[in-house]
Amino acid sequence: MSVTIINPATLHDPVSFGYSHVAAVSGELVLVAGQYASDLEGHVTSPDFAEQVEQSLSNLGTALAAAGLSFEDVAGIRTFVVDHDLDKLAVVAAAIGKIWGDRPPTQTLIGVASLALPDMLFEIDATAVRP
């Protein structure tokens, strides 16, 4: 039971944008709710977008570990970006690249006007598969 990342040669190479086209999964699915740059009290840790991305991904790693999983088990992510633009896309893609390298999971990036808390600029959820 595993995640197989597929980027067909007949489609554009999405890796530099921080995602892959297809993740074929087998096994038990694990859904991780949206993670944001929160501290233990649920407060946003920084007003800086890049710092929020890093903290959100760290929190995602913590949530995955609690389920006995790691980033390698993630098949897909959805990222939510307040006031999305190309500069923010570059930040997200770089952060994804640091974790998954040239084998990022599928990703849908959704530009939004706001998120659950006024200071939130980024949120990420994940679908993982238990090996």
Rosetta constraint file for C-alpha pairs under 8 A:
AtomPair CA 1 CA 25 HARMONIC 7.31 0.50
AtomPair CA 1 CA 26 HARMONIC 4.85 0.50
AtomPair CA 1 CA 27 HARMONIC 4.91 0.50
AtomPair CA 1 CA 129 HARMONIC 7.86 0.50
AtomPair CA 1 CA 130 HARMONIC 7.23 0.50
AtomPair CA 1 CA 131 HARMONIC 4.71 0.50
AtomPair CA 2 CA 25 HARMONIC 5.83 0.50
AtomPair CA 2 CA 26 HARMONIC 5.60 0.50
AtomPair CA 2 CA 27 HARMONIC 6.87 0.50
AtomPair CA 2 CA 73 HARMONIC 7.34 0.50
AtomPair CA 2 CA 129 HARMONIC 6.78 0.50
AtomPair CA 2 CA 130 HARMONIC 7.40 0.50
AtomPair CA 2 CA 131 HARMONIC 5.26 0.50
AtomPair CA 3 CA 23 HARMONIC 6.19 0.50
AtomPair CA 3 CA 24 HARMONIC 5.72 0.50
AtomPair CA 3 CA 25 HARMONIC 4.69 0.50
AtomPair CA 3 CA 26 HARMONIC 6.84 0.50
AtomPair CA 3 CA 73 HARMONIC 6.64 0.50
AtomPair CA 3 CA 74 HARMONIC 7.46 0.50
AtomPair CA 3 CA 75 HARMONIC 6.02 0.50
AtomPair CA 3 CA 129 HARMONIC 6.99 0.50
AtomPair CA 4 CA 23 HARMONIC 5.51 0.50
AtomPair CA 4 CA 24 HARMONIC 5.12 0.50
AtomPair CA 4 CA 25 HARMONIC 6.51 0.50
AtomPair CA 5 CA 20 HARMONIC 6.84 0.50
AtomPair CA 5 CA 21 HARMONIC 7.82 0.50
AtomPair CA 5 CA 22 HARMONIC 5.89 0.50
AtomPair CA 5 CA 23 HARMONIC 4.67 0.50
AtomPair CA 5 CA 24 HARMONIC 6.59 0.50
AtomPair CA 5 CA 75 HARMONIC 7.84 0.50
AtomPair CA 5 CA 103 HARMONIC 6.72 0.50
AtomPair CA 5 CA 104 HARMONIC 7.80 0.50
AtomPair CA 5 CA 105 HARMONIC 6.89 0.50
AtomPair CA 6 CA 20 HARMONIC 6.90 0.50
AtomPair CA 6 CA 21 HARMONIC 6.43 0.50
AtomPair CA 6 CA 22 HARMONIC 5.08 0.50
AtomPair CA 6 CA 23 HARMONIC 6.20 0.50
AtomPair CA 6 CA 24 HARMONIC 7.67 0.50
AtomPair CA 7 CA 11 HARMONIC 7.29 0.50
AtomPair CA 7 CA 13 HARMONIC 6.90 0.50
AtomPair CA 7 CA 14 HARMONIC 7.68 0.50
AtomPair CA 7 CA 20 HARMONIC 6.04 0.50
AtomPair CA 7 CA 21 HARMONIC 5.48 0.50
AtomPair CA 7 CA 22 HARMONIC 6.54 0.50
AtomPair CA 8 CA 21 HARMONIC 7.80 0.50
AtomPair CA 9 CA 13 HARMONIC 7.55 0.50
AtomPair CA 14 CA 18 HARMONIC 6.71 0.50
AtomPair CA 14 CA 19 HARMONIC 5.68 0.50
AtomPair CA 14 CA 20 HARMONIC 5.67 0.50
AtomPair CA 14 CA 21 HARMONIC 7.01 0.50
AtomPair CA 15 CA 19 HARMONIC 5.29 0.50
AtomPair CA 15 CA 20 HARMONIC 6.00 0.50
AtomPair CA 15 CA 102 HARMONIC 6.16 0.50
AtomPair CA 15 CA 103 HARMONIC 7.22 0.50
AtomPair CA 15 CA 104 HARMONIC 6.73 0.50
AtomPair CA 16 CA 93 HARMONIC 6.90 0.50
AtomPair CA 16 CA 97 HARMONIC 7.99 0.50
AtomPair CA 17 CA 89 HARMONIC 7.60 0.50
AtomPair CA 17 CA 90 HARMONIC 7.57 0.50
AtomPair CA 17 CA 93 HARMONIC 5.41 0.50
AtomPair CA 18 CA 92 HARMONIC 7.20 0.50
AtomPair CA 18 CA 93 HARMONIC 4.22 0.50
AtomPair CA 18 CA 94 HARMONIC 7.16 0.50
AtomPair CA 18 CA 96 HARMONIC 5.63 0.50
AtomPair CA 18 CA 97 HARMONIC 6.19 0.50
AtomPair CA 18 CA 104 HARMONIC 6.25 0.50
AtomPair CA 18 CA 107 HARMONIC 7.57 0.50
AtomPair CA 19 CA 93 HARMONIC 7.87 0.50
AtomPair CA 19 CA 96 HARMONIC 7.94 0.50
AtomPair CA 19 CA 103 HARMONIC 7.89 0.50
AtomPair CA 19 CA 104 HARMONIC 5.04 0.50
AtomPair CA 19 CA 105 HARMONIC 5.58 0.50
AtomPair CA 19 CA 106 HARMONIC 5.05 0.50
AtomPair CA 19 CA 107 HARMONIC 5.13 0.50
AtomPair CA 20 CA 103 HARMONIC 7.09 0.50
AtomPair CA 20 CA 104 HARMONIC 5.67 0.50
AtomPair CA 20 CA 105 HARMONIC 5.43 0.50
AtomPair CA 20 CA 106 HARMONIC 4.56 0.50
AtomPair CA 20 CA 107 HARMONIC 6.87 0.50
AtomPair CA 21 CA 106 HARMONIC 5.64 0.50
AtomPair CA 21 CA 107 HARMONIC 7.96 0.50
AtomPair CA 22 CA 105 HARMONIC 7.79 0.50
AtomPair CA 22 CA 106 HARMONIC 5.95 0.50
AtomPair CA 23 CA 75 HARMONIC 5.46 0.50
AtomPair CA 23 CA 76 HARMONIC 7.06 0.50
AtomPair CA 23 CA 105 HARMONIC 6.67 0.50
AtomPair CA 23 CA 106 HARMONIC 6.28 0.50
AtomPair CA 24 CA 75 HARMONIC 7.61 0.50
AtomPair CA 25 CA 75 HARMONIC 7.02 0.50
AtomPair CA 25 CA 129 HARMONIC 6.72 0.50
AtomPair CA 26 CA 129 HARMONIC 7.05 0.50
AtomPair CA 26 CA 131 HARMONIC 7.97 0.50
AtomPair CA 27 CA 129 HARMONIC 6.05 0.50
AtomPair CA 27 CA 130 HARMONIC 5.96 0.50
AtomPair CA 27 CA 131 HARMONIC 6.32 0.50
AtomPair CA 28 CA 129 HARMONIC 5.40 0.50
AtomPair CA 28 CA 130 HARMONIC 5.14 0.50
AtomPair CA 28 CA 131 HARMONIC 7.57 0.50
AtomPair CA 29 CA 127 HARMONIC 6.80 0.50
AtomPair CA 29 CA 128 HARMONIC 5.71 0.50
AtomPair CA 29 CA 129 HARMONIC 4.44 0.50
AtomPair CA 29 CA 130 HARMONIC 6.27 0.50
AtomPair CA 30 CA 127 HARMONIC 5.79 0.50
AtomPair CA 30 CA 128 HARMONIC 4.95 0.50
AtomPair CA 30 CA 129 HARMONIC 5.68 0.50
AtomPair CA 30 CA 130 HARMONIC 6.90 0.50
AtomPair CA 31 CA 125 HARMONIC 7.86 0.50
AtomPair CA 31 CA 126 HARMONIC 5.99 0.50
AtomPair CA 31 CA 127 HARMONIC 4.68 0.50
AtomPair CA 31 CA 128 HARMONIC 6.29 0.50
AtomPair CA 32 CA 60 HARMONIC 7.71 0.50
AtomPair CA 32 CA 63 HARMONIC 7.09 0.50
AtomPair CA 32 CA 64 HARMONIC 7.39 0.50
AtomPair CA 32 CA 125 HARMONIC 5.61 0.50
AtomPair CA 32 CA 126 HARMONIC 5.03 0.50
AtomPair CA 32 CA 127 HARMONIC 6.23 0.50
AtomPair CA 32 CA 128 HARMONIC 7.74 0.50
AtomPair CA 33 CA 124 HARMONIC 7.83 0.50
AtomPair CA 33 CA 125 HARMONIC 5.10 0.50
AtomPair CA 33 CA 126 HARMONIC 6.89 0.50
AtomPair CA 34 CA 123 HARMONIC 5.76 0.50
AtomPair CA 34 CA 124 HARMONIC 4.94 0.50
AtomPair CA 34 CA 125 HARMONIC 4.09 0.50
AtomPair CA 34 CA 126 HARMONIC 7.52 0.50
AtomPair CA 35 CA 56 HARMONIC 5.49 0.50
AtomPair CA 35 CA 57 HARMONIC 7.51 0.50
AtomPair CA 35 CA 59 HARMONIC 6.23 0.50
AtomPair CA 35 CA 60 HARMONIC 5.89 0.50
AtomPair CA 35 CA 123 HARMONIC 5.46 0.50
AtomPair CA 35 CA 124 HARMONIC 5.25 0.50
AtomPair CA 35 CA 125 HARMONIC 6.08 0.50
AtomPair CA 36 CA 44 HARMONIC 7.61 0.50
AtomPair CA 36 CA 52 HARMONIC 7.03 0.50
AtomPair CA 36 CA 53 HARMONIC 7.69 0.50
AtomPair CA 36 CA 55 HARMONIC 7.09 0.50
AtomPair CA 36 CA 56 HARMONIC 4.38 0.50
AtomPair CA 36 CA 57 HARMONIC 7.87 0.50
AtomPair CA 36 CA 59 HARMONIC 7.20 0.50
AtomPair CA 36 CA 120 HARMONIC 7.16 0.50
AtomPair CA 36 CA 122 HARMONIC 6.23 0.50
AtomPair CA 36 CA 123 HARMONIC 4.68 0.50
AtomPair CA 36 CA 124 HARMONIC 6.68 0.50
AtomPair CA 37 CA 43 HARMONIC 7.88 0.50
AtomPair CA 37 CA 44 HARMONIC 5.34 0.50
AtomPair CA 37 CA 45 HARMONIC 5.71 0.50
AtomPair CA 37 CA 46 HARMONIC 7.40 0.50
AtomPair CA 37 CA 51 HARMONIC 7.87 0.50
AtomPair CA 37 CA 52 HARMONIC 4.88 0.50
AtomPair CA 37 CA 53 HARMONIC 7.01 0.50
AtomPair CA 37 CA 54 HARMONIC 7.73 0.50
AtomPair CA 37 CA 55 HARMONIC 4.79 0.50
AtomPair CA 37 CA 56 HARMONIC 4.52 0.50
AtomPair CA 37 CA 59 HARMONIC 7.35 0.50
AtomPair CA 37 CA 120 HARMONIC 7.47 0.50
AtomPair CA 37 CA 122 HARMONIC 7.63 0.50
AtomPair CA 37 CA 123 HARMONIC 7.75 0.50
AtomPair CA 38 CA 42 HARMONIC 4.95 0.50
AtomPair CA 38 CA 43 HARMONIC 5.16 0.50
AtomPair CA 38 CA 44 HARMONIC 4.65 0.50
AtomPair CA 38 CA 45 HARMONIC 5.65 0.50
AtomPair CA 38 CA 55 HARMONIC 7.36 0.50
AtomPair CA 38 CA 56 HARMONIC 7.32 0.50
AtomPair CA 38 CA 59 HARMONIC 7.81 0.50
AtomPair CA 39 CA 43 HARMONIC 5.50 0.50
AtomPair CA 39 CA 44 HARMONIC 6.53 0.50
AtomPair CA 39 CA 45 HARMONIC 6.07 0.50
AtomPair CA 44 CA 52 HARMONIC 7.96 0.50
AtomPair CA 44 CA 119 HARMONIC 6.42 0.50
AtomPair CA 44 CA 120 HARMONIC 6.55 0.50
AtomPair CA 45 CA 52 HARMONIC 7.23 0.50
AtomPair CA 45 CA 55 HARMONIC 7.92 0.50
AtomPair CA 46 CA 51 HARMONIC 6.47 0.50
AtomPair CA 46 CA 52 HARMONIC 6.26 0.50
AtomPair CA 47 CA 51 HARMONIC 7.84 0.50
AtomPair CA 47 CA 52 HARMONIC 7.36 0.50
AtomPair CA 47 CA 119 HARMONIC 6.79 0.50
AtomPair CA 48 CA 52 HARMONIC 6.20 0.50
AtomPair CA 49 CA 53 HARMONIC 6.29 0.50
AtomPair CA 49 CA 88 HARMONIC 7.69 0.50
AtomPair CA 49 CA 121 HARMONIC 6.24 0.50
AtomPair CA 49 CA 122 HARMONIC 7.23 0.50
AtomPair CA 50 CA 54 HARMONIC 6.33 0.50
AtomPair CA 50 CA 91 HARMONIC 6.25 0.50
AtomPair CA 50 CA 92 HARMONIC 7.85 0.50
AtomPair CA 51 CA 55 HARMONIC 6.13 0.50
AtomPair CA 52 CA 56 HARMONIC 5.90 0.50
AtomPair CA 52 CA 120 HARMONIC 7.95 0.50
AtomPair CA 52 CA 121 HARMONIC 7.09 0.50
AtomPair CA 52 CA 122 HARMONIC 6.43 0.50
AtomPair CA 53 CA 57 HARMONIC 6.20 0.50
AtomPair CA 53 CA 91 HARMONIC 7.91 0.50
AtomPair CA 53 CA 92 HARMONIC 6.86 0.50
AtomPair CA 53 CA 95 HARMONIC 7.36 0.50
AtomPair CA 53 CA 122 HARMONIC 6.20 0.50
AtomPair CA 53 CA 123 HARMONIC 7.69 0.50
AtomPair CA 54 CA 58 HARMONIC 6.20 0.50
AtomPair CA 54 CA 95 HARMONIC 6.91 0.50
AtomPair CA 55 CA 59 HARMONIC 6.11 0.50
AtomPair CA 56 CA 60 HARMONIC 6.16 0.50
AtomPair CA 56 CA 122 HARMONIC 7.52 0.50
AtomPair CA 56 CA 123 HARMONIC 6.63 0.50
AtomPair CA 56 CA 124 HARMONIC 6.91 0.50
AtomPair CA 57 CA 61 HARMONIC 6.21 0.50
AtomPair CA 57 CA 124 HARMONIC 7.52 0.50
AtomPair CA 58 CA 62 HARMONIC 6.36 0.50
AtomPair CA 59 CA 63 HARMONIC 6.22 0.50
AtomPair CA 60 CA 64 HARMONIC 6.15 0.50
AtomPair CA 60 CA 124 HARMONIC 7.67 0.50
AtomPair CA 60 CA 125 HARMONIC 7.66 0.50
AtomPair CA 61 CA 65 HARMONIC 6.11 0.50
AtomPair CA 61 CA 70 HARMONIC 6.55 0.50
AtomPair CA 61 CA 71 HARMONIC 6.56 0.50
AtomPair CA 62 CA 66 HARMONIC 6.27 0.50
AtomPair CA 63 CA 67 HARMONIC 6.74 0.50
AtomPair CA 64 CA 68 HARMONIC 6.45 0.50
AtomPair CA 64 CA 69 HARMONIC 4.92 0.50
AtomPair CA 64 CA 70 HARMONIC 5.57 0.50
AtomPair CA 64 CA 71 HARMONIC 7.26 0.50
AtomPair CA 65 CA 69 HARMONIC 4.92 0.50
AtomPair CA 65 CA 70 HARMONIC 5.83 0.50
AtomPair CA 69 CA 73 HARMONIC 6.22 0.50
AtomPair CA 69 CA 128 HARMONIC 7.98 0.50
AtomPair CA 69 CA 130 HARMONIC 6.96 0.50
AtomPair CA 70 CA 74 HARMONIC 7.36 0.50
AtomPair CA 71 CA 99 HARMONIC 7.41 0.50
AtomPair CA 71 CA 100 HARMONIC 7.48 0.50
AtomPair CA 72 CA 100 HARMONIC 7.49 0.50
AtomPair CA 73 CA 128 HARMONIC 5.27 0.50
AtomPair CA 73 CA 129 HARMONIC 5.56 0.50
AtomPair CA 73 CA 130 HARMONIC 6.72 0.50
AtomPair CA 73 CA 131 HARMONIC 7.29 0.50
AtomPair CA 74 CA 105 HARMONIC 6.43 0.50
AtomPair CA 74 CA 126 HARMONIC 6.66 0.50
AtomPair CA 74 CA 127 HARMONIC 5.86 0.50
AtomPair CA 74 CA 128 HARMONIC 3.97 0.50
AtomPair CA 74 CA 129 HARMONIC 6.42 0.50
AtomPair CA 75 CA 105 HARMONIC 5.11 0.50
AtomPair CA 75 CA 106 HARMONIC 6.37 0.50
AtomPair CA 75 CA 126 HARMONIC 7.61 0.50
AtomPair CA 75 CA 127 HARMONIC 5.76 0.50
AtomPair CA 75 CA 128 HARMONIC 5.22 0.50
AtomPair CA 75 CA 129 HARMONIC 6.84 0.50
AtomPair CA 76 CA 105 HARMONIC 4.94 0.50
AtomPair CA 76 CA 106 HARMONIC 4.45 0.50
AtomPair CA 76 CA 107 HARMONIC 5.70 0.50
AtomPair CA 76 CA 126 HARMONIC 5.70 0.50
AtomPair CA 76 CA 127 HARMONIC 5.19 0.50
AtomPair CA 76 CA 128 HARMONIC 6.93 0.50
AtomPair CA 77 CA 105 HARMONIC 6.74 0.50
AtomPair CA 77 CA 106 HARMONIC 6.16 0.50
AtomPair CA 77 CA 107 HARMONIC 4.80 0.50
AtomPair CA 77 CA 108 HARMONIC 6.65 0.50
AtomPair CA 77 CA 124 HARMONIC 6.68 0.50
AtomPair CA 77 CA 125 HARMONIC 5.57 0.50
AtomPair CA 77 CA 126 HARMONIC 4.35 0.50
AtomPair CA 77 CA 127 HARMONIC 6.31 0.50
AtomPair CA 78 CA 107 HARMONIC 5.42 0.50
AtomPair CA 78 CA 108 HARMONIC 4.83 0.50
AtomPair CA 78 CA 109 HARMONIC 5.82 0.50
AtomPair CA 78 CA 110 HARMONIC 7.39 0.50
AtomPair CA 78 CA 124 HARMONIC 5.61 0.50
AtomPair CA 78 CA 125 HARMONIC 5.42 0.50
AtomPair CA 78 CA 126 HARMONIC 6.51 0.50
AtomPair CA 79 CA 107 HARMONIC 7.20 0.50
AtomPair CA 79 CA 108 HARMONIC 6.31 0.50
AtomPair CA 79 CA 109 HARMONIC 4.72 0.50
AtomPair CA 79 CA 110 HARMONIC 6.09 0.50
AtomPair CA 79 CA 122 HARMONIC 7.15 0.50
AtomPair CA 79 CA 123 HARMONIC 5.73 0.50
AtomPair CA 79 CA 124 HARMONIC 4.45 0.50
AtomPair CA 79 CA 125 HARMONIC 6.71 0.50
AtomPair CA 80 CA 109 HARMONIC 5.91 0.50
AtomPair CA 80 CA 110 HARMONIC 4.83 0.50
AtomPair CA 80 CA 111 HARMONIC 5.85 0.50
AtomPair CA 80 CA 112 HARMONIC 6.52 0.50
AtomPair CA 80 CA 122 HARMONIC 5.56 0.50
AtomPair CA 80 CA 123 HARMONIC 5.10 0.50
AtomPair CA 80 CA 124 HARMONIC 6.31 0.50
AtomPair CA 81 CA 88 HARMONIC 7.86 0.50
AtomPair CA 81 CA 109 HARMONIC 7.30 0.50
AtomPair CA 81 CA 110 HARMONIC 6.25 0.50
AtomPair CA 81 CA 111 HARMONIC 4.92 0.50
AtomPair CA 81 CA 112 HARMONIC 5.88 0.50
AtomPair CA 81 CA 121 HARMONIC 5.91 0.50
AtomPair CA 81 CA 122 HARMONIC 4.85 0.50
AtomPair CA 81 CA 123 HARMONIC 6.89 0.50
AtomPair CA 82 CA 111 HARMONIC 5.89 0.50
AtomPair CA 82 CA 112 HARMONIC 4.90 0.50
AtomPair CA 82 CA 113 HARMONIC 5.44 0.50
AtomPair CA 82 CA 114 HARMONIC 5.55 0.50
AtomPair CA 82 CA 115 HARMONIC 7.21 0.50
AtomPair CA 82 CA 120 HARMONIC 7.81 0.50
AtomPair CA 82 CA 121 HARMONIC 5.00 0.50
AtomPair CA 82 CA 122 HARMONIC 6.47 0.50
AtomPair CA 83 CA 111 HARMONIC 6.28 0.50
AtomPair CA 83 CA 112 HARMONIC 6.25 0.50
AtomPair CA 83 CA 113 HARMONIC 6.04 0.50
AtomPair CA 83 CA 114 HARMONIC 7.96 0.50
AtomPair CA 84 CA 88 HARMONIC 6.20 0.50
AtomPair CA 84 CA 89 HARMONIC 7.26 0.50
AtomPair CA 84 CA 111 HARMONIC 5.06 0.50
AtomPair CA 84 CA 112 HARMONIC 7.22 0.50
AtomPair CA 85 CA 89 HARMONIC 6.32 0.50
AtomPair CA 86 CA 90 HARMONIC 6.23 0.50
AtomPair CA 87 CA 91 HARMONIC 6.55 0.50
AtomPair CA 88 CA 92 HARMONIC 6.24 0.50
AtomPair CA 89 CA 93 HARMONIC 6.00 0.50
AtomPair CA 90 CA 94 HARMONIC 6.07 0.50
AtomPair CA 91 CA 95 HARMONIC 6.26 0.50
AtomPair CA 92 CA 96 HARMONIC 6.13 0.50
AtomPair CA 93 CA 97 HARMONIC 6.01 0.50
AtomPair CA 94 CA 98 HARMONIC 6.28 0.50
AtomPair CA 95 CA 99 HARMONIC 6.72 0.50
AtomPair CA 96 CA 100 HARMONIC 6.01 0.50
AtomPair CA 96 CA 101 HARMONIC 7.36 0.50
AtomPair CA 96 CA 104 HARMONIC 6.89 0.50
AtomPair CA 97 CA 101 HARMONIC 4.47 0.50
AtomPair CA 97 CA 102 HARMONIC 6.87 0.50
AtomPair CA 97 CA 104 HARMONIC 7.01 0.50
AtomPair CA 100 CA 104 HARMONIC 4.88 0.50
AtomPair CA 100 CA 105 HARMONIC 7.65 0.50
AtomPair CA 114 CA 118 HARMONIC 7.09 0.50
AtomPair CA 114 CA 120 HARMONIC 7.53 0.50
AtomPair CA 114 CA 121 HARMONIC 7.46 0.50
AtomPair CA 115 CA 120 HARMONIC 6.00 0.50
AtomPair CA 115 CA 121 HARMONIC 7.15 0.50
AtomPair CA 115 CA 122 HARMONIC 7.87 0.50
AtomPair CA 115 CA 123 HARMONIC 7.96 0.50
AtomPair CA 116 CA 120 HARMONIC 7.17 0.50
